[in-house]
């Protein structure tokens, strides 16, 4: 299990990059920003934490789109060490879960490093000016599904960002598997 990321660095500016998507196109991260913000989710295919929340992420992304928040998901794991996270398997994973957002491959891991991503899932929620407003969990689940009445931390925070441009002062960090770095010691 990865160390918890730091508390939200409010106002930190999002980093743009051009990455290949599982749809066969190259995508600029900023091209997917909605008028009220952008959610950048670092995920992968094999992590049990991601598997436990992926359908809720898809649901939240669809509902956030209606509020003017765009979403991109990025896989930065070392696919040579973790073949389940290969680009081909990313395509399958996105299709199986009906991703309504681009699923991008950060093969050289430069985007994960630029964002300071540490785990999967790791969520970065930006306002319309691309200033960081949320760096927390999707909800209280861990490696298993939670009851339907579990609070929707990510959705509620990003709804607040869409409405006010600012995220909640209190945030609970995401928890998950560490990103599988290519040059890890």
C-alpha positions in Angstrom: 0.0 0.0 0.0 1.4 3.4 -1.0 2.0 6.3 1.4 -0.8 8.8 1.6 -0.3 11.8 -0.7 0.0 15.2 0.9 -3.0 17.3 1.7 -4.3 19.3 -1.3 -1.8 22.0 -2.5 -4.6 24.5 -3.3 -4.0 26.5 -6.4 -1.2 24.3 -7.8 -1.5 24.5 -11.5 -2.3 21.5 -13.7 0.3 20.2 -16.1 -0.6 19.6 -19.7 0.8 16.7 -21.8 0.1 14.9 -25.0 -0.5 11.1 -24.4 -1.8 8.2 -26.5 -5.3 7.1 -25.7 -6.9 3.7 -25.9 -9.2 5.1 -28.6 -6.2 5.3 -31.0 -5.9 9.1 -30.8 -3.4 11.3 -29.1 -4.9 13.5 -26.4 -3.8 16.8 -24.8 -4.9 16.7 -21.1 -6.1 20.3 -21.2 -8.4 19.6 -24.2 -10.7 17.7 -21.9 -11.2 20.5 -19.3 -14.8 21.4 -19.0 -15.9 25.0 -18.4 -15.9 24.4 -14.6 -12.8 22.2 -14.3 -10.9 19.0 -14.9 -10.5 15.8 -13.0 -7.2 13.9 -13.6 -7.4 10.3 -12.3 -4.2 8.1 -12.1 -5.5 4.5 -12.3 -4.4 1.2 -13.7 -5.9 -2.1 -14.6 -4.6 -4.5 -12.0 -4.9 -2.6 -8.7 -7.6 -4.0 -6.4 -8.3 -0.5 -5.1 -9.0 0.7 -8.6 -11.1 -2.4 -9.4 -13.2 -1.7 -6.3 -14.0 1.9 -7.4 -13.9 1.9 -11.2 -17.6 1.7 -11.8 -18.2 4.6 -9.3 -15.5 6.7 -11.1 -17.3 6.1 -14.4 -20.6 7.1 -12.7 -19.1 10.2 -11.1 -17.4 11.3 -14.4 -20.7 11.1 -16.3 -22.4 13.2 -13.6 -19.5 15.7 -13.3 -19.6 16.2 -17.1 -23.2 17.5 -16.7 -21.7 20.0 -14.2 -19.0 21.2 -16.6 -16.1 19.1 -15.2 -14.1 17.0 -17.7 -12.2 13.9 -16.8 -9.2 12.0 -18.1 -7.7 8.8 -16.6 -4.0 8.0 -16.9 -2.1 4.8 -16.4 1.6 5.3 -15.6 2.5 1.8 -14.3 5.5 -0.1 -15.7 3.7 -2.5 -18.0 6.8 -4.6 -18.6 6.9 -5.5 -14.9 3.0 -5.5 -14.6 1.7 -6.9 -18.0 -1.9 -6.6 -16.8 -1.3 -2.8 -17.2 -0.2 -3.0 -20.8 -1.7 -0.7 -23.4 -3.7 -3.6 -24.9 -5.1 -4.4 -21.5 -5.9 -0.7 -20.9 -8.1 -0.9 -24.1 -9.9 -3.9 -22.7 -10.4 -2.4 -19.2 -11.8 0.8 -20.6 -14.2 -1.0 -22.9 -15.4 -3.4 -20.1 -16.2 -0.5 -17.9 -17.6 1.8 -20.5 -15.2 4.7 -19.9 -16.9 8.0 -20.9 -13.5 9.7 -20.7 -10.1 9.2 -22.4 -7.8 6.6 -20.9 -4.3 7.7 -21.6 -0.9 5.9 -21.4 1.9 7.6 -19.6 4.6 5.1 -20.7 7.6 7.2 -19.7 5.9 8.1 -16.4 6.7 11.8 -16.9 3.1 12.9 -16.3 2.8 11.0 -13.1 6.0 12.5 -11.9 4.9 16.0 -12.9 1.7 15.6 -10.9 3.4 14.0 -7.9 1.0 11.0 -8.2 1.9 8.2 -5.8 -0.9 5.6 -5.9 -3.7 4.1 -7.9 -6.2 5.6 -7.7 -4.9 9.1 -7.2 -7.3 12.0 -8.0 -6.5 15.6 -8.9 -9.5 17.9 -9.1 -8.9 21.3 -10.8 -11.2 24.3 -11.1 -11.9 26.2 -14.3 -8.6 28.1 -14.0 -6.8 24.7 -13.6 -5.9 25.4 -10.0 -5.8 22.3 -7.8 -8.8 22.2 -5.5 -9.2 18.4 -4.6 -6.6 15.7 -3.9 -8.6 13.1 -2.1 -10.4 9.8 -2.2 -13.4 8.8 -4.2 -15.2 7.6 -1.1 -14.6 5.5 2.1 -14.1 2.2 0.2 -10.8 0.4 0.1 -10.3 -2.9 -1.8 -14.0 -3.9 -1.6 -17.2 -2.3 -2.7 -19.0 -0.3 0.0 -22.7 0.1 0.7 -24.7 2.3 -1.7 -25.1 5.0 0.9 -21.3 5.6 1.2 -20.5 9.3 1.0 -19.3 10.5 -2.4 -16.2 12.5 -1.4 -14.9 13.0 -4.9 -18.2 13.8 -6.6 -19.3 16.2 -3.8 -15.9 18.0 -3.8 -15.9 18.4 -7.6 -19.6 19.5 -7.5 -18.5 22.2 -5.1 -15.6 23.2 -7.4 -18.0 23.4 -10.3 -20.3 25.7 -8.3 -17.8 27.9 -6.5 -14.3 27.3 -8.0 -13.1 26.1 -4.7 -12.7 22.7 -3.1 -13.5 21.7 0.5 -11.0 22.6 3.1 -11.1 19.1 4.7 -10.1 16.2 2.4 -9.2 12.6 3.1 -6.3 11.3 0.9 -6.8 8.5 -1.5 -5.3 5.2 -0.7 -4.3 2.4 -3.1 -1.4 0.5 -4.6 1.8 2.4 -5.3 2.5 3.5 -8.8 4.9 0.9 -10.3 7.9 3.0 -11.2 10.3 1.8 -13.9 13.4 3.0 -12.0 12.3 2.2 -8.5 15.2 1.2 -6.3 
